[in-house]
Amino acid sequence: MDKVIIVVFDGCAPEYLNKRNAPDLFELARTGGFLKTVKGVIPSVTNVNHACILSGKFPEETKVVGNYYYNPQTKEEGFIEERGFMKAPTVIQAYRNAGKKTAFLTVKGKVLGVYGDGTDIAVNAQDPDRQIIEQLGLPMPPAIEDSTSTKWIMQAALACIEKENPDFIYCTTNDYVFHHYAPGTPEADEQVRYVNEYIRKIHDANPELRIYLTADHGMNQKTALINFQNMADNAGLKLYCLPPLKDRYVANHIYQECGIMYIYLDEGQRAEEFLAFAESVPEIERILTKEDAAQEFKLPEDAIGDYVMLLKKDYGFGEFDGKRIEVKDVRTHGSLYEREVPLFAVNPQFPESSYQYSKDIVGNMMK
C-alpha cells in the first residue's frame, strides 16, 4: 500500500482557492497532479462527508446521515461524537490490517471520536495528548476557533511525517474562519496560505508521497433563516425537524443553521396536510419523500425521517425565537449549493477522470 496523506480542508468551497493565495497548490497540480472541482455527498455536512471520504462509500453504506441523530421510536436524540455510528470499514482500518502505520490528526475532537478506530497516532487539537504533542516536537495547540489552528494542524502533519513516517495520514481542519469570512477576504486567504505553505513542505519532505486535499463541504452566505419547527407547531402540525448539520460547535453555527432538514411525522399526522403547508413556504425549493431522497442521494432510507426538505441557495433552516429572521453574517452549508468541493492531488494513483466525488480518493484506493 502506497504512502498517502489526505487533508480535508473543512468548509473550503472551490472559490476560496486561487493562484494568488495557493501558488504552490496550482504549480504542483500542473506539474505532478491535478486540481479540479468534484462533488461531496448530501447532506453537505461534516460527519456525513468524513464517513464517505474515509470509506469511499455513499451514506447508504456508511449509515452516517448527519452530525445529530433522532430515534422516532424512543425519542432519543443527541450529537454524534463517538464510535458506533460509522458502519462502513475505513481506509485507516485497511492500512492497519495490512500492518501499516496510520495517523489521524484533527482540530475538531468529534471527528477523531467517530472515525479514529484503528489509528496508531492520534492528534486532537481540541483535547490534546501532551505526550504525543511533545513526541512530535509541537507547541500546545491554540483554541480550535483560533485562525491559527489550521496552521497548527498542518504543522503537526509535517512533524508526523518527519518524525514518525506513517504510511497513511488523515488530517482535517476546522471551518470556523470560512463560516465567518467570504472568499477573497484577508482572513480567508490566510487560511489558504497556511495550507498551501505546508502542502509544499510536505511534498518537499517526501516527493513520492501521494497527497490529496479536498473539503467535506462548501460554504455560502445566507440572507434569511426560517424556523420550520416553530412554523409547523404554530400551524398545528405534529412533527419533529432534524437539521443534519446540528453540532456542539455553536461558534460555527449560532442558529444551528442548515440548508437541509429531515422531517419525522408524528403518528396520526397526515402527510397531505404537511405537504400542503411545506409547499406554501417560499424558501423551500424541494420536498422529497424518504424513498426519493434515498434513491437520488444514496442515503439509508430508514435514517432520514419521512421527508427531506432542501432550501433555496440564499436561505437556511435555523433554531431561534420566531418564524423568520434576516441575517447578514451567516455563512453555512448542508444543501445542494454547498456540495461542490475542490480536489487537489499530487502523485495521484489514478487519472484525473477517475475522481468525480471526494469519496473517490479512497474509493479508488480500495478497489
Secondary structure, DSSP 8 states (H G I E B T S, - for coil): ---EEEEE-TT--GGG--TTT-HHHHHHHHHHEEEEEEE--SSBSHHHHHHHHHHS--HHHH----SEEE-TTT--EEE--STTS--S--HHHHHHHTT--EEEEESSHHHHHHH-TT-SEEEESSS--HHHHHHTT------TTSTTHHHHHHHHHHHHHHHH--SEEEEE---HHHHH--TTSHHHHHHHHHHHHHHHHHHHH-TT-EEEEE-S---EEEEEEE-HHHHHHHTT--EEEE-TT--S-TTT-TT--BSEEEEEE-TT--HHHHHHHHHT-TTEEEEEEHHHHHHHHT--GGGS-SEEEEE-TTEEE--SSSSEEEEEEEEE-BSGGG-EEEEEEES-SS-GGG-SBTTHHHHHHT-
